[in-house]
Amino acid sequence: MLPPMDSKRLALLCRELAYSKKAEDLVVLDMRALTTVTDYFVICTGTSEPHLRAIVNAITDPLREEHDLRPRAIDGSLAAAWVVLDYLDVMIHVMRADTRERYNLEGLWGDAPKLKARRSPGTRPKTARNIASPKSTPPNPPLTD
C-alpha cells in the first residue's frame, strides 16, 4: 500500500484515471476557497451508460486496490446519467453531456479556479502534421499539475 495522498494529488490521480477511459471534457475545480464541503471537484463526461460505468470503475478499482481508498458515498446512478463518487476531500462527478449541460456545475461554481490539464506522456493531438511526420513534434507533458 502506498502512503496517504493529499487532496490535490487524489484529484489529479482521479483525472488521470478518468482520462485512461477516454472521459471527455475533464475539469478539476479547486473548491477550497469556496466551500468546506470538499477541496476539489473532478468533473468529466461519458458518452453512454457503459462509458460512464467504465469511467467509474477506472477510478474506484485502482483507488481501492492500490491506495486502500473507498468512496464514503456513491450517489446518483448510471441510468440517471450522473454518478458522484464522494472521497470527502475530492468529489468526482461522472455525467453524460446532456446532464452536465443541464446542471452546469462549472457555471454554478464559476469562481473556483481550474487546475490546468495536460496530456499524458507520448500522446499528441492528431493533426495532419504529426500524422504525416510522427517524429516532427515532441510529446506533450504529463497529465499532472
N, C-alpha and C positions, 0 to 999 in steps of 0.2 A: 504494500500500500504506500502511496506517495504522501508527502507531508501535506497538511491542510493548505488550502489556497485562499487568497483574499478574494473579495467580491469582483474586482476588476478582472483578475485572471480567470475566474469562473465564467464571467460574462463573455470574455474573448474566446475561451475554450468552447462555450456553447455556440458561439457564432461559427467557429471553425467546424464543429460537428454538424451543424445545420448545413453549412456550405458543402460538406462532404456528400450530402444527399441532394445537392442541387437546389437547395432552398433559394427562393428569389427575393430580391429587394431586402437584403439583410440590413438591419439597423440596430445599433446599440445606443440606447439613451442613458446618459448619466443623470440619475434621478436624485442624487444625494442632497442637492441644494433645494429641492422642491418638495420632498416628502420624506417621512420617516418610515414609510411602509416598506420600501426596498431601496437598494442602491442603484440597480441597473435594470432596465427593460431590454430584452433581446426580442426583436420583432422580425418575423420572417413570413414569407408567403409560400404555400404549396399549391399545386395546380389541381389536385384531386384528393379524394379521401385516402387512396393508397399512398399518395405522395405525402400527405400530412402524417400518416401513420409511420412512414419510413423516416421522416424528419424527427418525430417524437422519439422513436426507438433509437435513432442515431445519437440522440442526446442522452436519454435516460440510461441506456445499456452501458456505455463506457463510463459514465459518471458513477454508476453503481459498482461495476466490476473493477475499475481501475482506481477509483478515488473513494469508494465506500460512501458515496453521496446518493441520497434518495430525495425526491421532492417531498416537501412537507404536505403538499396537496396537489392534486391534479383536478382542474376544473374544466368544464366545457366537454365537448365530445367531437369526434371526427365527423359524425353526421351533422352536427351544428356548425361545422366548418371553422371552429375556433377551439383550440386547446391551450390552456395555460398551465405551465409547469412552474410551481412555486418552490424555489430553493431559498426562500426567505430573503437573502440579500440580492438575489437575481430572480427575476420573473421572466420566463420565456413565453412569448405569445406566438403560436403557430396558427396561421389563418389562411383561408382561401382569399383570393384577391377581392372578390365582391364584399366579403365580410370585413376585410381590412379597410376597404374604401368607406364602407358604411359607418364604422365606428371611429375611424381616423384617429388612432392613438397618437400618432406623430403630431397631428394638429392640436389635439387636446393637451398634450404635454410639449407644446411647441417651444417653451422656454428651456427645455432640457438640452444640454449640449450633446451632439452626436460624436461617438468615437469614430475615428477615421477607419475606413475599410481598405484593406489591401488584399491583393490576390495571393494565393499560395505559391511557394517557390516553383519555378519552372513553367508556370502557366502564363499564357499571353492571350490577349483578346484576338479573336480570329479576324484578321484583316487581309486584304489582298497582298500586302507587302510581306507579312510573315508566313503566309501560305506559300507564296512563290519562293521565298528565301528564308527558311526557318531559322537560320543562324544569323540573320541580319539585325535582330534586335535582342537585347539582353532580357533575361527573365525578370518578372516583376518581383518586388519584395514580398516577404511572408505576410500572412493574414493575421498579424498581431500588431498591437499598438505598443 
